[in-house]
């Protein structure tokens, strides 16, 4: 069994086929659980509806750094995020949030303020934070360390593609590292070398669907079923069986996302 710890089932890429069919194909590929991730608070009601319609799906609440300035314009508050987590058991994490200095779609100070708000929400609710970071390693680890709050901050660096130092410092804080289909790409040897040194008990797998489809589907619309290809590549890197990757990453997922549903499995 595999878990897609990070996908975007609300994407318009899935409208024609239908989310139900995407979920069914995932189940046929032994992907029995997935988390659909919020990137804009304004879209949260639709994301929540998807999670409520399927016992295979949980969700998160938060604002992607690309949309951090929109969050301010729409006056979404820390209190609103916390309130929603109390109302809906389908919410199992905070985010995705973080810093993205590659595209710089929002001013850095606005991104930092939004990221810090989400970290505080994680501590307040006890739900793990899902961190997006690109070209912002130094500021990312700085904020994580500042908001660590005596170990009450937990989370995952999703779709990890940063340097070894960020991985090491995040692991020191007890964070998990989530691996996407990028590890299957031909030009990703540096990333594979880093992943090889990440402890197996701190790894999750994800698709980030509909983005970043792994080989042999690269260039196509990604979907949760394809997380099996990432698991296979990770098994090769770690020199263990694919079954072991499924078992360990599933156990890791439930260790981190303690409020996740669909726990009727033997791990």
SULHUJO-V727125 format. One record per residue. N is the residue number from 1. PHI is phi in whole degrees, -180 to 180 (999 if undefined). OMEGA is omega in degrees with one decimal (999 if undefined). BURIAL is 1 if it has 16 or more other C-alpha atoms within 10 Angstrom, else 0. Layout:
n: [N:N]
phi: [PHI:PHI]
omega: [OMEGA:OMEGA]
burial: [BURIAL:BURIAL]
//
This chain:
n: [1:2:3:4:5:6:7:8:9:10:11:12:13:14:15:16:17:18:19:20:21:22:23:24:25:26:27:28:29:30:31:32:33:34:35:36:37:38:39:40:41:42:43:44:45:46:47:48:49:50:51:52:53:54:55:56:57:58:59:60:61:62:63:64:65:66:67:68:69:70:71:72:73:74:75:76:77:78:79:80:81:82:83:84:85:86:87:88:89:90:91:92:93:94:95:96:97:98:99:100:101:102:103:104:105:106:107:108:109:110:111:112:113:114:115:116:117:118:119:120:121:122:123:124:125:126:127:128:129:130:131:132:133:134:135:136:137:138:139:140:141:142:143:144:145:146:147:148:149:150:151:152:153:154:155:156:157:158:159:160:161:162:163:164:165:166:167:168:169:170:171:172:173:174:175:176:177:178:179:180:181:182:183:184:185:186:187:188:189:190:191:192:193:194:195:196:197:198:199:200:201:202:203:204:205:206:207:208:209:210:211:212:213:214:215:216:217:218:219:220:221:222:223:224:225:226:227:228:229:230:231:232:233:234:235:236:237:238:239:240:241:242:243:244:245:246:247:248:249:250:251:252:253:254:255:256:257:258:259:260:261:262:263:264:265:266:267]
phi: [999:-121:-125:-89:-79:-161:-148:-127:-71:-84:-62:-63:-63:-101:-66:-63:-79:95:-62:-59:-70:-63:-66:-65:-64:-62:-61:-68:-102:66:-99:-98:-153:-150:-119:-91:-100:-86:-119:-142:-59:-62:-94:-58:-55:-69:-64:-62:-62:-62:-66:-70:-84:-139:-72:-84:-125:-115:-145:-128:-137:167:-128:-63:-57:-60:-108:-61:-73:-66:-58:-66:-62:-93:59:-79:-113:-57:-63:-64:-60:-63:-60:-65:-65:-79:-86:-130:-70:-71:-81:-117:-158:-110:129:-87:-133:139:-136:-135:-94:-75:-90:55:-69:-129:-57:-59:-66:-70:-61:-62:-62:-66:-60:-62:-60:-67:-63:-66:-65:-63:-64:-66:-92:79:-93:-67:-98:-102:-106:-102:-141:-146:56:-144:-57:-63:-70:-61:-68:-61:-68:-61:-68:-68:-101:-58:55:57:85:-82:-93:-126:171:-143:-86:-85:47:-62:-147:-94:-87:-63:-64:-64:-59:-64:-71:-67:-62:-62:-87:89:-74:-99:-118:-103:-106:-109:-64:-57:-67:-88:-71:-62:-91:-109:-63:-60:-66:-61:-65:-68:-60:-58:-97:-81:-56:-60:-80:-124:-111:-117:-123:-156:-107:60:-55:-91:-97:57:-60:-75:-62:-97:-108:-58:95:-102:-70:-78:-153:-53:-57:-78:-62:-61:-70:-65:-61:-65:-69:-64:-61:-64:-63:-88:58:-133:-78:-62:-61:-68:-61:-61:-65:-69:-69:-67:-61:-61:-59:-73:-68:-84:-94:-70:-98:-66:-91:62:-96:-82:-139:-106:-119]
omega: [176.7:173.9:172.8:-172.5:-177.2:174.4:-176.3:-175.7:177.2:-177.0:177.2:178.6:-176.6:-175.4:-175.3:-177.8:-178.3:-177.6:-179.6:179.8:177.4:179.1:179.8:177.7:176.5:-179.8:179.5:177.1:178.9:172.7:-170.6:-179.1:178.6:179.3:177.0:-165.5:177.7:175.9:176.5:179.7:-179.6:-179.2:-175.1:-179.1:179.0:178.4:178.4:180.0:178.1:-179.7:-178.7:-176.4:-176.5:178.6:177.3:-171.1:166.4:-177.6:175.7:175.2:-179.9:-175.2:176.2:179.7:176.4:-174.1:-174.2:-179.7:177.1:178.4:-180.0:-178.5:-176.9:173.8:174.2:-171.0:172.9:-178.9:179.0:179.6:-179.1:179.7:-178.5:179.4:178.7:-176.1:-170.2:-178.4:178.4:178.9:-176.7:-180.0:-179.9:179.1:16.2:-178.0:177.1:-176.0:176.5:-179.9:178.6:178.6:176.9:-178.9:175.3:179.1:-175.8:-178.0:177.3:176.9:-179.1:179.7:179.4:179.0:-179.4:177.6:-179.7:178.0:177.0:177.4:177.7:179.2:-177.0:-174.9:-174.7:178.8:-179.2:179.9:178.9:-170.1:170.9:177.4:177.7:-178.4:-177.6:-174.1:-174.5:-179.4:179.6:-177.9:178.8:-179.6:178.2:-180.0:-178.7:-176.6:-174.7:171.1:173.8:174.5:-178.1:176.4:177.1:178.5:-175.5:168.9:-173.0:177.7:-170.2:176.5:-176.8:-176.4:-177.3:-177.3:178.7:178.3:-177.5:-177.8:176.4:177.3:177.8:178.3:-179.8:179.7:174.8:178.1:-179.3:-173.5:-179.5:179.4:178.1:-177.3:177.9:-175.8:-177.0:-175.3:-174.0:-177.5:179.0:178.3:179.1:178.1:177.8:-178.5:-179.6:-177.0:176.3:180.0:-176.6:-179.2:176.5:-176.3:167.9:174.6:-176.1:172.7:-166.3:180.0:14.3:-175.6:166.6:178.3:-179.0:168.2:17.2:-177.2:-174.8:-178.2:178.5:175.1:179.7:175.9:-173.8:179.9:-174.5:178.4:177.8:178.9:175.8:177.7:-179.8:179.0:178.3:177.0:177.7:-179.3:-176.2:-179.7:174.6:180.0:175.6:178.2:178.8:176.1:178.0:-178.3:-174.5:-178.1:174.6:177.5:179.0:-178.9:-177.5:173.4:-179.5:-176.9:-172.3:179.3:-178.0:177.5:174.4:-178.1:-176.7:-178.4:178.7:-179.6:999]
burial: [1:1:1:1:1:1:1:1:1:1:0:0:1:1:0:0:0:0:1:0:0:0:1:1:1:1:1:0:1:1:1:1:1:1:1:1:1:1:1:1:1:0:0:1:0:0:1:1:0:1:1:1:0:0:0:1:1:1:1:1:1:1:1:1:1:1:1:1:1:1:1:0:0:0:0:0:0:1:0:0:1:1:0:0:1:0:0:0:1:1:1:1:1:1:1:1:1:1:1:1:1:0:0:0:0:1:0:1:0:1:1:1:0:1:1:1:1:1:1:1:1:1:1:0:1:1:1:1:1:1:1:1:1:1:1:1:1:0:0:1:1:0:0:1:1:0:1:1:0:0:0:0:1:1:1:1:1:1:1:1:1:1:0:1:0:1:1:1:0:1:1:0:1:1:1:1:1:1:1:1:1:1:1:1:1:0:0:0:0:0:1:1:0:1:1:0:0:1:0:1:0:1:1:1:1:1:1:1:1:1:1:1:1:1:1:0:0:0:0:0:0:1:1:1:1:1:1:1:1:1:1:1:1:1:1:0:0:1:0:0:0:1:0:0:1:1:1:1:1:1:1:1:1:1:0:1:1:0:1:1:1:0:0:0:0:0:0]
//
